[in-house]
Amino acid sequence: MSKQTAARAAANARAQVSLTSSTAQIQKVKSALSEAARQITQGETWVLPYLKRFKDELARLEDDQDLLLQAHEIANAAPRRAA
């Protein structure tokens, strides 16, 4: 295996770990968002600022995950274009 192929494989593995971590973070925020919404519907209006923060964090995490996926696709397509 050439050094370039090994480097590509290592980068691919790191990207996979990042995607897994990103998905776990998104699930945690979705769970917190759901709990905040439940509390608000039960009259706990003091949770509203947290709901906004969770929504903002979820949007940021999903944008980051989209970028990770795009980077992963670009990295995987690069060797095929070079060939």
Secondary structure as GFF3:
##gff-version 3
##sequence-region A 1 83
A	DSSP	alpha_helix	3	41	.	.	.	ID=ss1
A	DSSP	three_ten_helix	45	47	.	.	.	ID=ss2
A	DSSP	alpha_helix	48	82	.	.	.	ID=ss3
###
